[in-house]
């Protein structure tokens, strides 16, 4: 099979022929149909987040099950599936208390001494985030995917695996938005646009999209934003506070930059909550001042939208099938694997929504 491999951080990925192992116990072999291009991959490819080399990036995918190993009970050959990086063991404290997205997933990886799932002729290739989805096939633990409605178009379904699960989860799970409350979405890439769409589904009274790119603000408006703010304009935060008469109930940061985190905190009203989704540089911090703490403001993270993906991804698929979730607007472009570096370049510029890699 062909896969895009990172041999050196900051260098273009190389599309190579890779040998993939047969599925072992509780493993699923998937023929990849589509993979979303996510900024989280870019952090690893550019070296902002360390990863053993070489590795195959990619974590937002959908495909068809080709084979299963012994003991697999959640998927069968022929199933359409969506993958999710928050693979879960099912028995740790996080899993049994309903916080599956926080599971470290140690049992979902092959143990030291076992054959690598992927390799080149001269050695193994590391798997990223339990998935490695920029490849024509994936070999993963069954707890890293979920079967979905077979009528769901897979080039749309793939973005549910990260962008939509994270953005919608921030609204449905982390923010626990009450109908009529006001929400600001800071950053209108794939995750932010999904949060806008979810806020509309959840009945937010006012949805404020904050982004420096006019085209992305226009997409947010199409997905349900009631107000659009240019985050690069002077006084942008003050404008939000004025139009909401004191600030928003919820602010969702969906970029991964310190300035956007500060913006999310600044536009909160008294008692409001800021939810940080973006992967910021590891040394950076987002904080509340002493006065903001006295005002009852709250700051939280929400890894992958605090998801319970085996239940939530099929529900999000049905939202799309019923016309409530607009994945078509979130997806900017479809391209072959050979253009993966071009897709990353567009992410570095920051002017695209969500590109999707498709496979024959």
PATI-705422 format. One record per residue (C-alpha): residue in one letter; x, y, z. Coordinates in Angstrom, 1 decimal, decimal comma, padded with zeros to 4 digits. Layout:
<pts>
  type      px      py      pz
     a       X       Y       Z
...
</pts>
This chain:
<pts>
  type      px      py      pz
     x   000,0   000,0   000,0
     x   001,0   003,6  -000,4
     x   001,3   005,9   002,6
     x   002,7   009,4   003,4
     x   005,7   009,2   005,7
     x   007,4   011,8   007,8
     x   011,1   011,1   007,9
     x   012,2   014,5   009,3
     x   010,2   017,2   011,1
     x   009,7   020,3   008,9
     x   010,4   018,4   005,7
     x   007,8   017,4   003,1
     x   006,1   014,0   003,6
     x   007,2   011,2   001,2
     x   004,6   008,9  -000,4
     x   006,1   005,5  -000,3
     x   005,1   001,8  -000,6
     x   004,6   000,5   002,9
     x   004,2  -003,1   004,1
     x   001,2  -003,6   006,4
     x   000,9  -006,5   008,8
     x  -002,1  -008,9   009,1
     x  -004,6  -008,1   011,8
     x  -003,8  -009,6   015,2
     x  -006,2  -010,2   018,1
     x  -008,8  -007,4   018,4
     x  -007,4  -005,6   015,4
     x  -009,2  -004,3   012,3
     x  -007,8  -003,9   008,8
     x  -009,5  -001,0   007,0
     x  -009,3   000,1   003,3
     x  -009,2   003,9   003,7
     x  -011,7   005,9   001,7
     x  -010,9   009,4   002,9
     x  -008,8   011,2   005,4
     x  -009,3   014,8   006,7
     x  -006,3   017,2   006,8
     x  -006,1   018,4   010,4
     x  -003,9   021,1   012,0
     x  -003,1   018,6   014,7
     x  -001,2   016,5   012,1
     x   000,7   019,6   011,2
     x   002,0   020,1   014,7
     x   003,6   016,6   014,6
     x   004,9   017,0   011,0
     x   006,5   020,3   011,7
     x   008,0   019,1   015,0
     x   006,1   021,2   017,4
     x   004,9   018,0   019,1
     x   007,6   015,3   019,2
     x   007,0   011,9   017,7
     x   009,4   008,9   017,0
     x   010,6   008,8   013,4
     x   009,7   007,7   010,8
     x   005,9   007,8   011,2
     x   002,8   008,0   009,1
     x   000,6   010,9   010,3
     x  -003,2   011,2   009,8
     x  -005,9   010,6   012,3
     x  -009,3   011,6   010,8
     x  -010,5   008,9   008,5
     x  -013,3   006,7   007,2
     x  -013,2   003,5   005,3
     x  -014,4  -000,1   004,8
     x  -013,3  -003,1   007,0
     x  -011,4  -005,6   004,9
     x  -010,4  -008,1   007,6
     x  -010,6  -008,6   011,4
     x  -008,5  -010,4   013,9
     x  -009,5  -012,8   016,6
     x  -011,9  -011,5   019,3
     x  -013,2  -008,5   017,3
     x  -016,8  -007,9   018,3
     x  -017,5  -004,2   017,3
     x  -016,9  -004,4   013,5
     x  -017,1  -007,0   010,7
     x  -015,9  -007,3   007,2
     x  -017,7  -004,9   004,9
     x  -018,7  -002,4   007,6
     x  -018,3   001,3   006,9
     x  -016,3   002,8   009,8
     x  -015,1   006,1   011,1
     x  -011,8   006,1   013,1
     x  -011,1   008,2   016,2
     x  -007,7   008,9   017,8
     x  -009,2   008,6   021,3
     x  -008,8   004,8   021,3
     x  -009,9   003,4   024,7
     x  -009,1   000,4   026,7
     x  -012,5   000,0   028,3
     x  -011,5  -000,9   031,8
     x  -009,3   001,9   033,3
     x  -010,6   004,5   035,7
     x  -011,2   007,0   032,9
     x  -013,2   004,6   030,8
     x  -015,4   003,2   033,6
     x  -016,3   006,7   034,9
     x  -017,4   007,9   031,4
     x  -014,3   009,8   030,4
     x  -013,2   007,7   027,5
     x  -011,4   010,5   025,7
     x  -008,9   010,7   028,6
     x  -007,9   007,0   028,4
     x  -004,2   006,6   027,6
     x  -005,1   003,6   025,4
     x  -002,1   001,5   026,2
     x  -003,9  -001,8   025,5
     x  -004,8  -000,6   022,0
     x  -001,2  -000,6   020,8
     x   001,0  -003,5   020,0
     x   003,4  -004,5   022,8
     x   007,2  -004,1   022,7
     x   008,7  -007,1   020,9
     x   005,6  -007,7   018,7
     x   005,9  -007,0   014,9
     x   005,2  -003,4   013,9
     x   001,9  -002,8   012,2
     x   003,7  -000,9   009,4
     x   007,2  -001,3   008,0
     x   009,5  -000,4   005,1
     x   011,9  -002,9   003,7
     x   014,6  -001,6   006,0
     x   012,7  -001,2   009,2
     x   009,5  -000,4   011,1
     x   007,4   002,7   010,6
     x   005,8   004,2   013,7
     x   002,0   004,6   014,0
     x   000,7   008,0   015,0
     x  -002,2   008,4   017,5
     x  -003,2   004,7   017,1
     x  -004,2   005,3   013,5
     x  -001,8   006,6   010,8
     x  -004,5   007,5   008,3
     x  -002,6   009,1   005,4
     x  -002,4   005,6   003,9
     x  -004,4   003,4   001,6
     x  -005,0   001,0   004,5
     x  -005,1   001,2   008,3
     x  -004,4  -001,5   010,9
     x  -005,9  -000,4   014,2
     x  -007,4  -001,7   017,4
     x  -011,2  -002,2   017,2
     x  -011,6   000,4   020,0
     x  -010,2   003,1   017,6
     x  -013,2   002,9   015,2
     x  -016,9   002,6   015,1
     x  -019,3   001,2   012,5
     x  -021,7   003,7   010,9
     x  -024,7   003,9   008,6
     x  -023,5   002,3   005,3
     x  -025,4   004,9   003,3
     x  -023,2   007,7   004,7
     x  -020,8   009,2   002,1
     x  -017,3   008,4   003,5
     x  -015,6   011,5   002,1
     x  -017,9   013,4   004,5
     x  -017,8   010,9   007,3
     x  -014,1   011,1   007,8
     x  -014,2   014,7   009,2
     x  -016,6   013,4   011,9
     x  -013,6   011,5   013,3
     x  -011,9   014,6   014,7
     x  -013,1   018,0   013,6
     x  -016,8   017,4   014,1
     x  -016,4   015,2   017,2
     x  -014,1   017,8   018,8
     x  -016,1   020,9   017,8
     x  -019,6   019,5   018,4
     x  -018,4   017,8   021,6
     x  -017,2   021,1   022,9
     x  -020,8   022,4   022,6
     x  -022,7   019,2   023,6
     x  -020,4   017,8   026,2
     x  -018,0   020,3   027,6
     x  -019,9   023,6   027,4
     x  -023,3   021,9   028,0
     x  -024,9   024,8   026,3
     x  -028,4   025,8   027,4
     x  -030,8   026,9   024,6
     x  -030,8   030,7   024,3
     x  -027,2   031,2   025,7
     x  -024,6   033,1   023,7
     x  -021,5   031,4   022,3
     x  -018,4   032,8   020,6
     x  -016,3   030,5   018,4
     x  -012,7   031,7   018,1
     x  -011,3   030,3   014,9
     x  -013,3   029,0   012,0
     x  -011,3   026,1   010,6
     x  -012,8   022,6   010,5
     x  -013,2   022,3   014,3
     x  -014,5   025,9   014,7
     x  -017,0   025,5   011,9
     x  -018,3   022,2   013,4
     x  -018,7   024,0   016,7
     x  -020,7   026,8   015,0
     x  -023,0   024,1   013,4
     x  -023,4   022,3   016,7
     x  -024,3   025,5   018,5
     x  -027,1   026,1   016,0
     x  -028,3   022,5   016,6
     x  -028,1   023,1   020,4
     x  -030,3   026,2   020,1
     x  -027,8   028,9   021,0
     x  -029,4   032,3   021,1
     x  -026,5   034,1   019,4
     x  -023,4   032,5   017,7
     x  -020,5   034,8   017,1
     x  -017,8   033,6   014,7
     x  -014,4   035,2   015,3
     x  -011,7   034,7   012,6
     x  -009,3   037,0   010,6
     x  -010,2   035,4   007,2
     x  -013,4   036,7   005,5
     x  -014,1   033,5   003,6
     x  -014,1   031,5   006,8
     x  -016,4   033,9   008,5
     x  -018,7   033,6   005,5
     x  -018,7   029,8   005,9
     x  -019,5   030,2   009,6
     x  -022,5   032,4   008,7
     x  -023,7   029,7   006,3
     x  -023,5   027,2   009,1
     x  -025,5   029,2   011,6
     x  -023,3   032,1   012,9
     x  -025,5   035,1   013,7
     x  -022,5   037,6   013,9
     x  -019,1   037,6   012,3
     x  -016,1   039,4   013,8
     x  -012,6   040,0   012,3
     x  -010,3   038,9   015,0
     x  -007,4   041,0   013,5
     x  -009,4   044,2   013,8
     x  -008,6   046,6   016,6
     x  -011,1   046,3   019,4
     x  -012,5   043,0   018,3
     x  -013,0   041,6   021,8
     x  -014,6   044,9   023,0
     x  -017,0   044,7   020,1
     x  -018,2   041,2   021,2
     x  -018,6   042,4   024,8
     x  -020,6   045,4   023,6
     x  -022,9   043,5   021,3
     x  -023,7   040,9   024,0
     x  -024,1   043,4   026,8
     x  -021,3   042,1   028,9
     x  -019,8   039,1   027,1
     x  -020,8   035,6   026,1
     x  -021,8   032,6   028,2
     x  -019,5   030,3   026,3
     x  -016,3   030,8   024,3
     x  -014,8   028,0   022,2
     x  -011,1   028,3   021,2
     x  -010,5   026,3   018,1
     x  -007,2   027,5   016,7
     x  -004,4   026,6   019,0
     x  -002,7   030,0   019,4
     x  -002,1   031,9   022,6
     x  -003,8   035,0   021,2
     x  -007,0   033,1   020,4
     x  -007,0   031,6   023,9
     x  -006,7   035,1   025,4
     x  -009,5   036,2   023,1
     x  -011,8   033,4   024,4
     x  -011,2   034,4   028,0
     x  -011,6   038,1   027,3
     x  -015,0   037,9   025,7
     x  -016,6   036,0   028,6
     x  -019,3   037,5   030,7
     x  -019,3   037,1   034,5
     x  -019,7   033,4   035,2
     x  -018,9   032,4   031,6
     x  -016,8   029,4   030,5
     x  -013,9   029,3   028,0
     x  -013,2   025,9   026,4
     x  -009,8   025,4   024,8
     x  -009,7   022,9   022,0
     x  -006,6   023,9   019,9
     x  -003,2   022,3   020,3
     x  -001,0   025,2   021,4
     x   002,8   025,2   021,6
     x   003,7   023,0   024,6
     x   005,3   025,9   026,5
     x   002,3   028,2   026,2
     x  -000,3   028,9   028,9
     x  -003,8   030,3   029,0
     x  -004,9   031,7   032,3
     x  -007,5   033,6   034,3
     x  -006,6   036,7   036,3
     x  -007,5   037,1   039,9
     x  -010,3   039,5   039,0
     x  -011,7   037,0   036,4
     x  -011,7   034,3   039,0
     x  -013,6   036,6   041,4
     x  -016,1   037,2   038,5
     x  -016,8   033,4   038,4
     x  -015,2   032,9   035,0
     x  -014,1   029,4   034,2
     x  -011,4   027,9   031,9
     x  -011,3   024,3   030,8
     x  -009,8   022,0   028,2
     x  -011,9   019,4   026,3
     x  -009,7   016,8   024,6
     x  -011,5   015,6   021,5
     x  -014,6   017,3   022,8
     x  -014,8   015,0   025,8
     x  -016,2   012,4   023,4
     x  -017,7   009,0   023,9
     x  -017,2   008,3   020,2
     x  -018,8   004,8   019,9
     x  -022,1   006,4   020,8
     x  -021,6   009,9   019,5
     x  -020,2   009,4   016,0
     x  -023,1   007,3   014,8
     x  -025,4   010,0   016,1
     x  -023,5   012,7   014,3
     x  -023,7   010,6   011,1
     x  -027,5   010,6   011,5
     x  -027,5   014,4   012,1
     x  -025,9   014,6   008,6
     x  -028,3   012,1   007,0
     x  -031,2   014,2   008,4
     x  -029,8   017,5   007,0
     x  -029,0   019,0   010,4
     x  -025,2   018,7   010,2
     x  -023,7   020,4   007,2
     x  -020,4   018,6   006,4
     x  -020,5   019,7   002,8
     x  -019,8   023,3   003,8
     x  -017,0   022,4   006,2
     x  -015,1   020,5   003,5
     x  -013,1   022,9   001,2
     x  -011,4   020,5  -001,3
     x  -010,8   016,9  -002,1
     x  -007,4   015,8  -003,4
     x  -005,3   012,6  -003,9
     x  -002,6   011,5  -001,4
     x   000,1   012,8  -003,7
     x  -001,0   016,4  -002,8
     x  -000,8   016,0   000,9
     x   002,1   018,5   001,2
     x   000,1   021,0  -000,7
     x  -002,8   020,5   001,8
     x  -000,4   021,2   004,7
     x   000,9   024,3   003,0
     x  -002,6   025,6   002,9
     x  -003,0   024,9   006,6
     x   000,2   026,8   007,4
     x  -001,2   029,9   005,6
     x  -004,5   029,4   007,5
     x  -007,0   030,3   004,8
     x  -008,7   026,9   004,2
     x  -011,5   025,1   006,0
     x  -011,0   021,4   005,7
     x  -009,3   019,5   002,9
     x  -009,9   015,8   002,5
     x  -007,6   013,2   001,0
     x  -009,5   010,6  -001,1
     x  -008,3   007,2  -002,3
     x  -009,2   005,1  -005,3
</pts>
